[in-house]
Every structure is written in C-alpha cells, then in structure tokens.
Amino acid sequence: MSALEQNIASAEAYLERFKANTVGHFIAGKPVLAAGAKTYTNVTPTNNSSLGEVVIGTEADVDQACEAAEAAFVAWRDMPGSERKKILHHFADKIVERAEGIALVESMDCGQPIRFMKQAAIRGAANFRFFADKAAEAKNGLSLHQEEHTNFTVRTPIGPVGIITPWNTPFMLATWKIAPALAAGCTIVHKPAELTPLSAMLLAEIAADAGLLSGVWNTVNGFGEVAGKRLTEHPAIKAVALVGESSTGSHIMRQGADTLKRMHFELGGKNPVIVFDDADFDRALDAVVFMIYSLNGQRCTSSSRLVLQSGIKHKFLAALSQRVKALKVGHPLDPQTEVGPLVHVEHFEKVLSYMDIAKQDGASIEVGGAGYDHGHCSVATASNLAKGNFVQPTLFCVANNKMRIAQEEIFGPVLTAIEFDTEAQAIEIANDTAYGLAGYIWTNDNSRAMRLAHAIDAGMLWINSENNRNLPSPFGGTKMSGIGRDGGDYSFDFYMETKNVCIAHGTHKVPVLGAVND
C-alpha cells in the first residue's frame, strides 16, 4: 500500500463519523443539534464528493451561543491567570495527541497538501502554548510616576468575543485568534467558514476534553448572511476578530456599529516580492516559488506579484518557469503533492477566470493557465484530477501593475511578474495597490533594504526571507488589508480593556471652589 493509499484509508476512518452524523454546533460545553434543523452538504475539493451534512446555524442558535459565552464570562475572567495557563497548556497537549487526525481531516476538508497541514496542527499547539505562558501576565500594565501622583494601569478582559475564521488554513488560524482571547480571560463564540467546518468541531471537542469551563468555548456553523451577521450584531459580543476578505470586513464593521463593537480585521493582500539584481539568486528563487505556490496560493501573505529588476529578468524568469512546471500537483493526502485542489468549485472558477482576464489585458501565460480536465492535460492525469478543483500552477509575464491580475486578489497558485529598472520604480509598483498586508525584499544592499523598509506601505516586511512568523511580533496590515495587530502583547491590547488608576501622594494642592470665609 502506497503512502497515499495509507493516508486515504486513515482519513476515511477519521471522516466516517462526520459522514454518518450531521455536524451541529458546540454550545455551553456540549454538542447541539436542533430537531428539524436545515443542513447543507460539505464537500471535499479533491473530487467534490460529500463529507457529510452540516447544520445551517440560525439567529436563535447564535443567540444561544452568545448567551452561553456571556454566562461563563465572569468565572473565566476571575480564574487566576496561572490556572488558565495550565488549562491552555493541557489544550495544546490534546492538539498534539490528535495532530495526525487533525491534519488528515483538514487536508480533505480544505484541499491543502498534507505536508503543510501536519505542520499547521503542531503550529496550532504552539499558538496555545505561547499565549498560555502569557496568561498570568496578561492583566499587567505600566507604572507611571509623577512628583505628587503615581499612575498604574491594569488590563481586564473585554468580555465575550466573536471569532470568524476563513477556509484556507482553518485550524491554524482559529488557534491563532482564539488562544490569545482565552488567555486574556475572554469567552468566545467561533463561526468557522462554512466551506471547511470539520477542524473547528475537532477544536471544540478538544476544548471540552481539556477542561475549559462550560460556555467558555462555543462554535456555531452556518453562513455569514445569517449566523455571521447575528454574531456581529449581538449585544453580548464586545469585539469581533475576523480573518477573511476585505469586503467581508466592511460588512462586519457596518453590522457591529450599533453596538460599538471593537473590530480586528486581517483581510486580503496583493503582496509584492521585490527581487533586485544583487539578490542571492537561488535563495530568492526558492522563496518566490514557496510564497505563492505553497498552500495552493490560498494564503493572505502570499507574494502574488513578482517585482523583478530588469538586469536579471530573463535568467530569473527562465529558472522560475522551470520550477513552476515541475511543481507536483496531486491529491492532498499524497506526501509528494506540493499543490492541491482549490477549496470549492466557485473559487476554482473564479481563479480560472483570471486566465482570460490576463490575456484580455495583454499579459502572456508563460506556464499553466488552465484547470485539469481532458481538454488541458493527459487522460492519465485528468482521470485523477478532473473531478477535483485542481488548477495548473500559473505564471503570468509581460504584465504591468495596472492590469487586473496585478491589482485583484486571485488567491490561487498564480503569480504575476512585473519588470522594473530603478529602486524608485520598485517602491512605486509595490505601493500601487489598495492592499498593504505584507511585502518581501531580496537584495544584498543593506542600505537599500532599510530605505525600502521605510518606504513600502505594508504592515509586515521580510528582508531576504520568506514569511517567517515570530509569535511575539505584530501581525496585520494597512489600507484594505485590515485593522489592528495580532501577536504577543498586541493581541492582548485587542482582547482587553486598559484601566488607569491614579493615586495621590497626599502632597498636592487640591483646587478650592465655593469656600466660605469665617
């Protein structure tokens, strides 16, 4: 039996219960499945077959979850941070215990190759451990001395929060949002993406197994138009954290306005990777390929615009084309697969539409440019891939930054190459976008690197590196890419309120009004 066959057999064993039983919600510490609830069919992008039925959450379901989070808040808030630390470390242990099953289910549910999902499960445990260690100090503030007063600040958890997560790496991104909220002392209502609900239910089960108080963790499945909307409007929810599309962020901001909810948005990106003539050629090439074609190109921080200096254009594009052609597209459970299927048929069709858009706007398709069907690949390949949402890794050339392929977030294994001559041109191209999430700069000139670090409009920049996450560092974007920052103490600034306390030393003169003379 091959490694792929072994993984498929193992995945089927984990998925059987989802196929046999309708997936409901998790509210107040237990699974909830209302009688007569409407459902939708969850499909795997590998061949668009069913992974089972999932409940469509109603406003009443969301209300129940929000009320449970509100009822549990005081007890969780008042628990010593040292105790929350123990529980969250136990949570991380449980993730590690179930890492294999999480990775297999995740790969089948969202189409990401198993080579990345194994790492994502362990990364989820690391997120919990990092914020668990900070739970005891989360409330700490500053001590600010004046001559006649001393000010000090303390932080308190904001209350129940709504967490809305996407479908591209759902397990890891859920842990990245939820772990700091729990460490801070908040209770949560999680609304996972309807396209990838299964790992969210595994997380909810782990929450119960790890010993979280009833109501601290609640999960409601369903669609954004109903369940998501009600969550962002519910008065018990004090803040909403979203990872998703920029247009979704605009909707949520409007929906939360009446209750003045605090908002944190990690949204879209059209991130540049700028490669100068003096860059380390091989390392830059590796990074360019990895940062757009890994995770099927469905990554908010992917470098989807290659901004390439003219002196190395021909050599770099020739080498890049060979690498793109050699990428291994296949079943996500095959350990050899580097690019798997896109999450859903509608998204698959959206990505494919940019092949015609590129040609209409005058770009060339150097590599790829189609899906996998009998019209675009060999019969042997098509028989394995034609039923799924597989797109050929694609490279657009002869492009400029005004084209739609350079301005719009495609969110697939598609790279647009744009030529530049001078440093000033590189900066202009990099900044000429509605987005500002991330950027990547490859140069051996340290002075140039520092100039670009200040000049490029983005929340995060990597110099001579692919996306390398440092958990204490701020993560977030500018412009249409989001509001706020995650990571380390930045997360606690969102999930907690800061209170200032001023204590007089008893020596200052208190102003006197209305004094009566004897």
C-alpha positions as CSV (number, residue, x, y, z in Angstrom):
1,M,0.0,0.0,0.0
2,S,1.4,3.4,-1.0
3,A,1.7,6.3,1.4
4,L,-1.2,8.0,-0.4
5,E,-3.4,4.9,0.0
6,Q,-2.5,4.6,3.7
7,N,-3.4,8.3,4.2
8,I,-6.7,7.9,2.4
9,A,-7.6,4.9,4.5
10,S,-6.7,6.7,7.7
11,A,-8.5,9.8,6.7
12,E,-11.7,7.8,5.9
13,A,-11.6,6.4,9.4
14,Y,-11.5,9.9,10.9
15,L,-14.1,11.2,8.5
16,E,-16.6,8.4,8.9
17,R,-18.4,9.9,11.9
18,F,-18.8,13.2,10.0
19,K,-20.3,11.4,7.1
20,A,-22.6,9.3,9.3
21,N,-23.8,12.0,11.6
22,T,-24.9,15.6,10.9
23,V,-22.4,18.1,12.2
24,G,-24.1,20.5,14.6
25,H,-22.9,23.2,16.9
26,F,-21.0,23.2,20.2
27,I,-22.7,25.4,22.8
28,A,-22.3,25.5,26.6
29,G,-19.9,22.6,26.7
30,K,-21.8,20.1,24.6
31,P,-22.8,19.3,21.0
32,V,-26.1,20.8,20.0
33,L,-28.3,19.6,17.1
34,A,-31.8,21.1,17.0
35,A,-34.6,18.8,15.8
36,G,-35.5,19.6,12.2
37,A,-32.5,21.9,11.6
38,K,-31.7,22.6,8.0
39,T,-28.4,21.4,6.6
40,Y,-26.0,21.8,3.7
41,T,-23.6,19.3,2.2
42,N,-20.0,19.7,2.9
43,V,-17.7,18.5,0.1
44,T,-14.1,17.7,-0.3
45,P,-12.3,19.6,-3.0
46,T,-10.4,16.5,-4.0
47,N,-13.3,15.2,-6.1
48,N,-16.3,17.2,-4.8
49,S,-17.9,14.2,-3.1
50,S,-19.7,14.6,0.2
51,L,-18.1,14.7,3.6
52,G,-21.4,14.8,5.3
53,E,-24.2,17.2,6.3
54,V,-23.6,20.4,8.4
55,V,-26.3,22.3,10.2
56,I,-27.1,25.8,9.0
57,G,-27.0,28.0,12.1
58,T,-30.0,30.2,12.8
59,E,-30.2,33.5,14.7
60,A,-31.6,31.5,17.6
61,D,-28.5,29.2,17.6
62,V,-26.2,32.2,17.6
63,D,-28.2,33.8,20.5
64,Q,-27.9,30.6,22.5
65,A,-24.1,30.5,21.9
66,C,-23.7,34.2,22.8
67,E,-25.7,33.8,26.0
68,A,-23.6,30.8,27.0
69,A,-20.4,32.8,26.5
70,E,-21.9,35.7,28.5
71,A,-22.9,33.4,31.3
72,A,-19.5,31.8,31.5
73,F,-17.5,35.1,31.3
74,V,-17.2,36.1,34.9
75,A,-16.0,32.7,36.1
76,W,-13.4,32.5,33.3
77,R,-12.4,36.1,33.8
78,D,-11.9,35.7,37.5
79,M,-9.9,32.5,37.2
80,P,-6.3,33.2,38.1
81,G,-4.1,33.5,35.0
82,S,-1.9,30.8,36.3
83,E,-4.9,28.4,36.2
84,R,-5.8,29.4,32.7
85,K,-2.2,28.8,31.8
86,K,-2.4,25.2,33.0
87,I,-5.7,24.6,31.1
88,L,-4.4,26.1,27.8
89,H,-1.2,24.0,28.1
90,H,-3.4,21.0,28.5
91,F,-5.3,22.1,25.4
92,A,-2.0,22.2,23.5
93,D,-1.2,18.7,24.7
94,K,-4.5,17.5,23.4
95,I,-3.8,19.0,20.0
96,V,-0.5,17.2,19.8
97,E,-2.2,13.9,20.7
98,R,-4.7,14.4,17.9
99,A,-2.4,16.0,15.4
100,E,-2.5,13.2,12.8
101,G,-6.3,13.1,12.7
102,I,-6.5,16.9,12.6
103,A,-4.1,17.1,9.6
104,L,-5.9,14.3,7.7
105,V,-9.3,15.8,8.2
106,E,-8.1,19.3,7.4
107,S,-6.4,18.2,4.1
108,M,-9.6,16.5,2.9
109,D,-11.8,19.4,4.0
110,C,-9.9,22.3,2.5
111,G,-7.6,20.6,0.0
112,Q,-4.3,21.7,1.4
113,P,-1.4,19.2,1.0
114,I,-0.8,17.0,4.0
115,R,2.9,18.2,4.1
116,F,1.7,21.6,5.2
117,M,-1.3,20.5,7.4
118,K,0.9,18.4,9.6
119,Q,2.9,21.5,10.4
120,A,-0.3,23.5,10.8
121,A,-1.6,21.2,13.6
122,I,1.6,21.5,15.5
123,R,1.7,25.2,14.9
124,G,-1.8,25.4,16.5
125,A,-0.4,23.7,19.6
126,A,2.5,26.2,19.6
127,N,0.0,29.1,19.5
128,F,-1.8,27.8,22.6
129,R,1.5,27.3,24.4
130,F,2.8,30.7,23.6
131,F,-0.3,32.5,24.8
132,A,-0.8,30.1,27.8
133,D,2.6,31.3,29.0
134,K,1.4,34.9,28.9
135,A,-1.9,34.3,30.6
136,A,-0.6,35.0,34.1
137,E,0.8,38.4,33.0
138,A,-2.0,39.5,30.6
139,K,-3.5,41.8,33.1
140,N,-0.2,43.6,33.9
141,G,0.2,47.2,32.9
142,L,2.6,50.1,33.5
143,S,3.7,52.1,36.5
144,L,4.0,55.8,35.7
145,H,5.4,58.1,38.4
146,Q,4.8,61.8,38.8
147,E,6.1,64.1,41.5
148,E,2.8,64.0,43.5
149,H,0.9,61.1,41.9
150,T,1.6,57.6,40.8
151,N,-0.4,56.1,37.9
152,F,-0.6,52.5,37.2
153,T,-2.5,50.6,34.5
154,V,-4.2,47.3,34.6
155,R,-5.9,45.3,31.9
156,T,-9.2,43.4,32.1
157,P,-10.7,41.1,29.5
158,I,-13.2,42.9,27.3
159,G,-15.9,40.1,27.5
160,P,-17.4,37.6,25.2
161,V,-15.9,37.9,21.7
162,G,-16.8,36.6,18.2
163,I,-14.2,34.9,16.2
164,I,-14.8,34.4,12.4
165,T,-12.2,32.3,10.6
166,P,-11.5,31.5,6.9
167,W,-11.3,28.4,4.9
168,N,-7.7,28.5,3.7
169,T,-5.8,27.2,6.8
170,P,-8.8,27.0,9.2
171,F,-7.3,25.0,12.1
172,M,-4.2,27.1,12.5
173,L,-5.9,30.4,12.0
174,A,-8.6,29.5,14.5
175,T,-5.9,28.8,17.2
176,W,-4.1,32.0,16.3
177,K,-7.2,34.0,17.1
178,I,-8.8,32.0,19.9
179,A,-5.7,31.2,22.0
180,P,-5.0,34.9,23.0
181,A,-8.7,35.6,23.6
182,L,-8.8,32.7,26.1
183,A,-5.5,33.6,27.7
184,A,-6.8,37.1,28.2
185,G,-9.8,35.8,30.0
186,C,-12.4,36.3,27.3
187,T,-15.0,33.7,26.3
188,I,-15.6,33.0,22.7
189,V,-18.2,32.2,20.0
190,H,-16.5,30.8,16.9
191,K,-18.1,30.9,13.5
192,P,-15.9,28.9,11.1
193,A,-16.1,29.1,7.4
194,E,-19.0,27.1,6.0
195,L,-16.7,25.6,3.4
196,T,-14.3,24.0,6.0
197,P,-16.2,23.3,9.2
198,L,-14.7,20.0,10.4
199,S,-11.5,21.0,12.1
200,A,-13.5,23.6,14.1
201,M,-15.5,20.8,15.5
202,L,-12.4,18.9,16.4
203,L,-11.2,22.1,18.3
204,A,-14.5,22.3,20.1
205,E,-14.1,18.7,21.2
206,I,-10.6,19.4,22.5
207,A,-11.9,22.4,24.4
208,A,-14.3,20.1,26.3
209,D,-11.6,17.4,26.7
210,A,-9.0,19.9,28.0
211,G,-11.3,21.1,30.8
212,L,-12.5,24.5,29.7
213,L,-15.5,25.7,31.7
214,S,-18.9,25.1,30.1
215,G,-19.7,28.1,27.9
216,V,-16.1,29.4,27.5
217,W,-15.9,27.9,24.0
218,N,-18.9,27.9,21.7
219,T,-18.9,27.0,18.0
220,V,-21.8,27.8,15.6
221,N,-21.8,26.6,12.0
222,G,-23.6,28.2,9.1
223,F,-23.5,31.0,6.7
224,G,-22.3,34.6,7.1
225,E,-25.5,36.1,5.9
226,V,-27.4,34.7,9.0
227,A,-25.1,33.2,11.6
228,G,-22.2,35.6,11.0
229,K,-24.4,38.7,10.8
230,R,-26.2,37.8,14.1
231,L,-22.9,37.2,15.8
232,T,-21.5,40.6,14.8
233,E,-24.7,42.3,15.9
234,H,-25.4,40.5,19.2
235,P,-25.1,42.9,22.2
236,A,-23.3,40.3,24.4
237,I,-20.4,40.2,22.0
238,K,-17.9,43.0,22.8
239,A,-15.4,42.5,20.0
240,V,-15.1,40.7,16.7
241,A,-12.0,39.2,15.2
242,L,-12.1,38.3,11.5
243,V,-9.8,36.7,9.1
244,G,-11.3,37.0,5.6
245,E,-11.9,39.1,2.6
246,S,-11.8,42.9,2.6
247,S,-15.5,43.1,1.5
248,T,-16.5,40.9,4.5
249,G,-14.7,43.3,6.8
250,S,-16.7,46.2,5.5
251,H,-20.0,44.3,6.1
252,I,-19.0,43.4,9.6
253,M,-17.9,46.9,10.5
254,R,-21.4,48.1,9.5
255,Q,-23.1,45.3,11.4
256,G,-21.2,46.0,14.6
257,A,-21.7,49.8,14.5
258,D,-24.9,50.0,16.5
259,T,-23.3,48.1,19.5
260,L,-19.9,49.9,19.1
261,K,-18.0,46.6,18.9
262,R,-14.2,46.6,18.8
263,M,-13.0,45.2,15.5
264,H,-9.9,43.4,14.4
265,F,-9.6,42.5,10.7
266,E,-7.0,40.5,8.9
267,L,-8.1,40.9,5.3
268,G,-6.8,40.5,1.7
269,G,-3.5,41.2,0.2
270,K,-1.7,41.7,-3.2
271,N,1.7,41.4,-1.7
272,P,4.9,42.2,-3.7
273,V,8.1,40.3,-3.6
274,I,10.8,42.6,-5.0
275,V,13.9,40.9,-6.4
276,F,16.9,43.2,-7.2
277,D,19.8,42.3,-9.5
278,D,22.1,41.8,-6.5
279,A,19.9,39.3,-4.6
280,D,21.0,35.9,-3.7
281,F,19.6,34.3,-6.8
282,D,18.9,30.7,-5.6
283,R,17.5,31.8,-2.2
284,A,15.3,34.4,-3.8
285,L,14.1,31.8,-6.4
286,D,13.2,29.3,-3.6
287,A,11.3,32.0,-1.7
288,V,9.4,33.2,-4.7
289,V,8.2,29.7,-5.6
290,F,7.3,28.8,-2.0
291,M,5.5,32.0,-1.1
292,I,2.9,31.8,-3.9
293,Y,2.6,28.1,-4.7
294,S,2.6,26.6,-1.2
295,L,-0.8,26.3,0.4
296,N,-2.3,26.3,-3.1
297,G,-1.7,30.0,-3.3
298,Q,-4.6,30.4,-0.8
299,R,-2.6,32.4,1.7
300,C,-3.2,36.0,2.7
301,T,0.5,36.7,2.9
302,S,1.4,35.1,-0.4
303,S,3.7,37.1,-2.6
304,S,1.5,37.2,-5.7
305,R,3.3,40.0,-7.5
306,L,6.9,39.3,-8.5
307,V,8.5,42.7,-9.0
308,L,11.7,41.8,-10.8
309,Q,14.7,44.1,-11.7
310,S,15.4,44.1,-15.4
311,G,19.1,43.0,-15.1
312,I,18.1,39.5,-14.0
313,K,14.7,39.3,-15.6
314,H,15.4,36.8,-18.3
315,K,17.6,34.5,-16.2
316,F,15.2,34.6,-13.2
317,L,12.0,34.0,-15.3
318,A,13.7,31.1,-17.2
319,A,14.6,29.4,-13.9
320,L,11.2,30.2,-12.3
321,S,9.3,28.8,-15.3
322,Q,11.1,25.5,-15.0
323,R,10.3,25.3,-11.3
324,V,6.7,26.1,-11.8
325,K,6.4,23.5,-14.5
326,A,8.0,20.9,-12.1
327,L,5.6,21.5,-9.2
328,K,3.8,18.3,-8.2
329,V,0.0,18.8,-8.4
330,G,-2.0,16.0,-6.8
331,H,-4.2,14.5,-4.1
332,P,-3.6,16.5,-0.9
333,L,-3.0,13.3,1.1
334,D,-0.1,12.3,-1.2
335,P,3.1,13.2,0.7
336,Q,4.7,14.2,-2.6
337,T,2.0,16.7,-3.5
338,E,3.1,20.3,-3.5
339,V,-0.1,21.9,-4.9
340,G,-3.6,20.5,-4.1
341,P,-7.1,21.4,-5.2
342,L,-8.7,24.8,-4.5
343,V,-11.3,24.9,-1.7
344,H,-14.5,25.0,-3.7
345,V,-15.9,24.9,-7.3
346,E,-16.9,28.5,-7.2
347,H,-13.4,29.6,-6.1
348,F,-11.9,27.3,-8.7
349,E,-13.9,29.0,-11.4
350,K,-13.0,32.5,-10.1
351,V,-9.3,31.7,-10.3
352,L,-9.7,30.2,-13.8
353,S,-11.5,33.4,-14.9
354,Y,-8.2,35.3,-14.5
355,M,-6.6,33.3,-17.3
356,D,-8.9,35.0,-19.8
357,I,-8.6,38.3,-17.9
358,A,-4.8,38.1,-18.2
359,K,-5.0,37.6,-22.0
360,Q,-7.6,40.3,-22.4
361,D,-5.3,42.8,-20.6
362,G,-2.3,41.9,-22.7
363,A,-0.3,39.6,-20.4
364,S,1.3,36.3,-21.5
365,I,0.7,33.0,-19.8
366,E,4.2,31.6,-19.5
367,V,3.2,28.4,-17.6
368,G,-0.1,26.8,-16.8
369,G,-3.2,28.8,-17.4
370,A,-5.9,26.1,-17.1
371,G,-7.6,23.6,-14.9
372,Y,-7.1,19.9,-15.1
373,D,-9.6,18.3,-17.4
374,H,-9.5,16.2,-20.5
375,G,-9.0,19.3,-22.7
376,H,-5.9,20.6,-20.9
377,C,-3.9,17.6,-19.7
378,S,-3.2,13.9,-20.5
379,V,-6.0,11.4,-20.0
380,A,-4.0,9.7,-17.2
381,T,-3.6,12.9,-15.3
382,A,-7.2,14.0,-15.9
383,S,-8.6,10.7,-14.6
384,N,-7.0,11.6,-11.2
385,L,-7.7,15.3,-11.1
386,A,-10.6,16.2,-13.3
387,K,-13.2,15.6,-10.7
388,G,-11.5,18.0,-8.2
389,N,-10.8,21.7,-8.2
390,F,-7.2,21.5,-9.5
391,V,-5.6,24.5,-11.2
392,Q,-2.3,24.3,-13.0
393,P,0.3,26.4,-11.3
394,T,0.4,29.5,-13.4
395,L,2.9,32.2,-14.2
396,F,1.9,35.5,-16.0
397,C,4.6,37.5,-17.7
398,V,4.7,40.7,-19.9
399,A,2.5,42.3,-17.2
400,N,2.2,45.7,-15.7
401,N,0.9,46.9,-12.4
402,K,-2.3,48.4,-13.9
403,M,-3.6,45.0,-15.0
404,R,-6.3,43.3,-13.1
405,I,-4.0,40.3,-12.5
406,A,-1.7,42.7,-10.6
407,Q,-4.4,44.6,-8.7
408,E,-7.0,42.0,-7.7
409,E,-6.5,39.2,-5.2
410,I,-6.7,36.0,-7.2
411,F,-6.0,33.7,-4.2
412,G,-4.7,30.7,-6.1
413,P,-1.4,29.3,-7.4
414,V,-1.0,32.2,-9.8
415,L,2.0,34.6,-10.0
416,T,2.2,37.9,-11.9
417,A,5.7,39.0,-12.9
418,I,6.3,42.8,-13.4
419,E,9.6,44.3,-14.5
420,F,11.3,47.4,-13.0
421,D,14.5,49.3,-13.5
422,T,15.1,51.6,-10.5
423,E,14.6,51.4,-6.8
424,A,12.1,54.3,-7.1
425,Q,10.1,52.3,-9.6
426,A,10.1,49.2,-7.4
427,I,8.6,51.3,-4.5
428,E,6.0,52.9,-6.7
429,I,4.9,49.5,-8.0
430,A,4.8,47.9,-4.6
431,N,2.7,50.7,-3.1
432,D,0.3,51.0,-6.1
433,T,-2.4,48.7,-4.6
434,A,-5.4,49.0,-2.4
435,Y,-3.8,46.5,-0.1
436,G,-1.0,46.7,2.4
437,L,-0.6,43.4,4.2
438,A,2.9,42.2,3.5
439,G,6.0,42.6,1.3
440,Y,9.2,40.8,0.6
441,I,12.5,42.3,-0.4
442,W,15.5,40.5,-1.8
443,T,18.8,42.4,-2.0
444,N,22.3,42.2,-0.6
445,D,22.4,46.0,-0.2
446,N,21.6,46.7,3.4
447,S,21.2,50.4,2.9
448,R,18.7,49.8,0.1
449,A,16.9,47.3,2.3
450,M,16.5,49.9,5.1
451,R,15.2,52.5,2.6
452,L,12.6,50.2,1.3
453,A,11.6,49.0,4.7
454,H,10.6,52.6,5.5
455,A,9.1,53.4,2.0
456,I,6.8,50.4,1.4
457,D,3.2,50.6,2.7
458,A,2.6,47.3,4.4
459,G,2.0,46.0,7.9
460,M,4.8,43.4,7.6
461,L,8.0,43.2,5.6
462,W,10.5,40.4,5.3
463,I,14.0,41.1,4.0
464,N,15.8,38.2,2.4
465,S,13.3,35.8,3.8
466,E,10.0,34.1,3.1
467,N,7.2,34.5,5.6
468,N,8.7,33.6,8.9
469,R,6.4,34.0,11.9
470,N,7.7,35.3,15.2
471,L,4.8,34.9,17.7
472,P,5.6,38.0,19.8
473,S,5.8,40.3,16.7
474,P,2.9,42.2,15.4
475,F,0.9,40.6,12.5
476,G,-1.5,42.7,10.5
477,G,-1.9,45.0,7.5
478,T,-2.6,48.6,6.4
479,K,-5.1,50.1,3.9
480,M,-7.7,47.5,2.7
481,S,-5.7,44.7,4.3
482,G,-7.0,45.2,7.8
483,I,-7.2,46.9,11.2
484,G,-5.2,46.0,14.2
485,R,-2.4,43.6,15.0
486,D,-2.1,40.1,16.4
487,G,0.8,38.6,18.2
488,G,2.3,38.8,21.6
489,D,1.1,41.7,23.7
490,Y,-0.6,43.2,20.6
491,S,-3.3,40.6,20.9
492,F,-4.0,41.5,24.5
493,D,-4.4,45.1,23.5
494,F,-7.4,44.0,21.4
495,Y,-9.0,41.4,23.8
496,M,-8.5,43.5,26.9
497,E,-9.5,47.0,28.2
498,T,-6.8,49.1,29.8
499,K,-7.7,50.9,33.0
500,N,-5.7,53.7,34.5
501,V,-5.6,54.2,38.3
502,C,-4.1,57.4,39.7
503,I,-3.1,57.5,43.4
504,A,-2.2,60.8,45.0
505,H,0.7,61.0,47.4
506,G,-1.3,63.4,49.7
507,T,1.1,66.3,48.9
508,H,-0.5,68.1,46.0
509,K,-2.8,71.2,46.4
510,V,-6.5,70.4,45.7
511,P,-8.3,73.3,44.0
512,V,-10.8,75.0,46.2
513,L,-14.1,76.4,45.0
514,G,-17.0,77.9,47.0
515,A,-15.0,78.4,50.1
516,V,-16.8,80.3,52.9
517,N,-14.7,82.8,54.8
518,D,-15.1,82.6,58.6
